C-alpha cells in the first residue's frame, strides 16, 4: 500500500498538460497482468543525442502504428531538435519533446506545447517497464502530439492509460544521468538537456 501511495504522490506532482490524468483508478489497474514486450520488428531506429550521450530507440509499429509514424515524421522534419527534457522524476521517468522548450526564456510554458495534429490513443498490452518509450497526453486520451517519456523504473500503473510505441535498446545509462540531475520544484532540470533526434 505504501508503494502504491508513493507512486500516486509522485504522479500527482507532475504538472498539468501531460501526465496529471493518472489517478486512483490507474493505480488499481497496476495489479493486472500484462503481456511481455514483443520483439521490436526490424525497421526504423532512432537515436536521441544529448550532451550526456545517446539513446537508441526501436519501435512497435504492430502495436501503435500511428504513434510510431507520428514520432518518426516529426523526427525526420527536425521538430525535436533543440527541445529539451523538461520534466524528470527520479525513480519514474524523463519527459521531453515539447517545442515550447526551445525558448529558454519561457519555462512557464513547458509541457503545454505540441504540433497541431493529434494522435488518437493506441493503448496496447505492452507494460511500462524500464526503458519503455510512451506518449504523454492531457486528460483527453486522443490528445497525444509530440511529447513523450522514457520510463526509468517499472511503472505498471501506467499500463492501458498511455500508448507505448517503442523502447530504448541502448543507452539507458544516459536516461539515468538525466533523471538524476538537480531540478527545480516543477521537476525541470537546472541544466538544459537539449536533444537531437536522428532516424536511422
C-alpha positions as CSV (number, residue, x, y, z in Angstrom):
1,X,0.0,0.0,0.0
2,X,2.9,2.4,0.8
3,X,4.4,1.8,-2.6
4,X,1.1,2.5,-4.4
5,X,0.7,5.7,-2.3
6,X,4.2,6.8,-3.2
7,X,3.6,6.3,-6.9
8,X,0.3,8.2,-6.8
9,X,2.0,11.1,-4.9
10,X,4.9,11.2,-7.5
11,X,2.5,11.3,-10.4
12,X,0.3,13.9,-8.7
13,X,3.4,16.1,-8.5
14,X,3.6,16.2,-12.3
15,X,2.4,19.5,-13.7
16,X,-0.8,19.6,-15.8
17,X,-0.7,19.2,-19.5
18,X,0.9,15.8,-19.7
19,X,0.8,13.1,-17.0
20,X,-1.5,14.6,-14.5
21,X,-4.5,12.4,-15.5
22,X,-3.2,9.5,-13.6
23,X,-5.3,8.8,-10.5
24,X,-6.5,6.2,-8.2
25,X,-8.3,4.2,-10.9
26,X,-5.0,3.8,-12.7
27,X,-3.2,2.7,-9.6
28,X,-5.8,0.0,-9.1
29,X,-5.1,-1.2,-12.6
30,X,-1.5,-1.7,-11.8
31,X,-2.3,-5.2,-10.4
32,X,-3.4,-6.5,-13.7
33,X,-1.2,-9.0,-15.5
34,X,0.4,-7.6,-18.6
35,X,1.8,-9.3,-21.7
36,X,5.5,-9.3,-22.2
37,X,7.1,-6.8,-24.6
38,X,7.1,-8.0,-28.1
39,X,10.3,-8.2,-30.0
40,X,10.8,-4.9,-31.9
41,X,10.2,-5.5,-35.6
42,X,13.2,-4.9,-37.9
43,X,12.6,-1.4,-39.2
44,X,13.5,2.2,-38.5
45,X,15.6,3.1,-35.5
46,X,16.1,6.5,-34.0
47,X,18.8,7.9,-31.8
48,X,18.2,10.7,-29.2
49,X,21.5,12.6,-28.9
50,X,22.2,14.6,-25.8
51,X,25.3,16.1,-24.1
52,X,25.2,13.1,-21.8
53,X,25.3,10.5,-24.6
54,X,23.0,8.8,-27.0
55,X,19.8,6.6,-26.5
56,X,19.0,4.2,-29.3
57,X,15.3,3.5,-29.9
58,X,13.4,0.8,-31.7
59,X,9.6,0.9,-32.3
60,X,6.4,-1.2,-32.1
61,X,4.6,-0.4,-35.3
62,X,2.4,-3.5,-34.9
63,X,1.1,-2.2,-31.6
64,X,0.9,1.6,-32.2
65,X,1.3,2.3,-35.9
66,X,0.1,5.9,-35.8
67,X,2.3,6.9,-32.8
68,X,5.3,5.4,-34.5
69,X,4.6,7.1,-37.7
70,X,4.0,10.4,-35.9
71,X,7.2,10.3,-34.0
72,X,9.3,9.3,-37.0
73,X,7.8,12.0,-39.2
74,X,8.4,14.7,-36.5
75,X,12.0,13.5,-36.0
76,X,12.7,13.5,-39.8
77,X,11.4,17.0,-40.0
78,X,13.8,18.2,-37.3
79,X,10.8,19.0,-35.0
80,X,12.6,17.6,-31.9
81,X,16.0,19.2,-32.5
82,X,16.7,21.8,-29.8
83,X,13.9,20.7,-27.5
84,X,14.8,19.6,-24.0
85,X,13.9,17.0,-21.4
86,X,11.7,19.4,-19.4
87,X,10.4,17.0,-16.7
88,X,12.5,14.5,-14.8
89,X,11.3,12.5,-11.8
90,X,13.8,10.1,-10.2
91,X,12.5,6.5,-9.9
92,X,9.9,7.2,-12.6
93,X,10.6,8.8,-16.0
94,X,12.1,11.6,-18.1
95,X,9.8,13.6,-20.4
96,X,10.6,15.7,-23.5
97,X,9.5,16.7,-27.0
98,X,7.7,20.0,-26.3
99,X,8.5,22.6,-28.9
100,X,7.9,25.4,-26.3
101,X,11.2,24.3,-24.6
102,X,13.2,25.6,-27.5
103,X,12.8,29.1,-25.8
104,X,14.8,29.2,-22.6
105,X,13.1,32.4,-21.6
106,X,9.6,30.9,-21.2
107,X,9.9,27.9,-18.8
108,X,6.3,28.6,-17.6
109,X,5.1,27.2,-21.0
110,X,7.0,24.0,-20.8
111,X,4.7,20.9,-21.0
112,X,2.0,22.8,-22.9
113,X,3.3,22.7,-26.5
114,X,3.0,20.4,-29.4
115,X,2.1,20.2,-33.1
116,X,-1.4,21.0,-34.4
117,X,-2.0,17.4,-35.3
118,X,-3.1,15.0,-32.6
119,X,-2.8,11.2,-32.4
120,X,-5.6,9.0,-31.2
121,X,-4.8,6.6,-28.3
122,X,-3.5,3.2,-29.3
123,X,-3.4,1.6,-25.9
124,X,-1.9,-1.9,-26.0
125,X,-0.7,-4.8,-23.9
126,X,3.0,-3.7,-23.6
127,X,3.8,-3.0,-20.0
128,X,5.6,0.2,-18.9
129,X,8.8,-1.5,-17.9
130,X,12.2,0.3,-17.6
131,X,13.3,1.6,-21.0
132,X,9.8,1.9,-22.5
133,X,9.1,4.9,-24.7
134,X,5.5,6.1,-24.3
135,X,3.4,9.1,-25.3
136,X,2.4,11.9,-22.9
137,X,-1.1,13.4,-23.2
138,X,-3.6,15.6,-21.5
139,X,-6.9,14.4,-19.9
140,X,-8.1,13.6,-23.4
141,X,-6.9,10.1,-24.4
142,X,-6.7,11.3,-28.0
143,X,-4.5,14.4,-27.3
144,X,-1.0,13.0,-27.9
145,X,1.1,15.3,-30.0
146,X,4.9,15.3,-29.7
147,X,5.7,14.9,-26.0
148,X,7.0,11.5,-25.0
149,X,8.5,10.0,-21.9
150,X,11.0,7.3,-21.2
151,X,10.4,5.1,-18.1
152,X,13.5,4.6,-15.9
153,X,11.8,2.3,-13.5
154,X,8.9,-0.2,-14.0
155,X,5.6,1.8,-13.8
156,X,2.9,-0.7,-14.4
157,X,0.2,1.7,-13.1
158,X,0.5,3.5,-16.5
159,X,-0.4,0.3,-18.4
160,X,-3.5,0.8,-20.6
161,X,-3.5,4.5,-19.9
162,X,-0.7,5.7,-22.1
163,X,0.4,4.5,-25.6
164,X,3.6,2.5,-25.6
165,X,5.2,2.8,-29.0
166,X,8.9,2.0,-28.6
167,X,11.8,1.3,-26.2
168,X,15.4,2.2,-25.5
169,X,17.6,-0.6,-26.6
170,X,20.9,1.1,-25.9
171,X,21.9,4.0,-23.7
172,X,19.6,3.7,-20.7
173,X,22.6,4.9,-18.6
174,X,22.0,8.3,-20.3
175,X,18.4,8.4,-19.1
176,X,19.7,7.5,-15.6
177,X,22.0,10.5,-15.7
178,X,19.3,12.9,-16.9
179,X,16.7,11.7,-14.4
180,X,19.1,12.4,-11.5
181,X,20.0,15.9,-12.5
182,X,19.3,18.7,-9.9
183,X,15.9,20.1,-10.7
184,X,13.5,22.9,-9.6
185,X,10.1,22.3,-7.8
186,X,8.4,21.8,-11.2
187,X,10.9,18.9,-12.0
188,X,12.6,21.0,-14.6
189,X,16.4,20.2,-14.7
190,X,18.6,23.2,-13.7
191,X,20.7,22.3,-16.7
192,X,19.2,22.4,-20.2
193,X,19.3,18.9,-21.7
194,X,18.8,19.5,-25.4
195,X,18.2,16.7,-27.8
196,X,18.7,16.0,-31.5
197,X,16.7,13.0,-32.8
198,X,18.1,11.2,-35.8
199,X,16.2,8.5,-37.7
200,X,18.4,5.6,-39.0
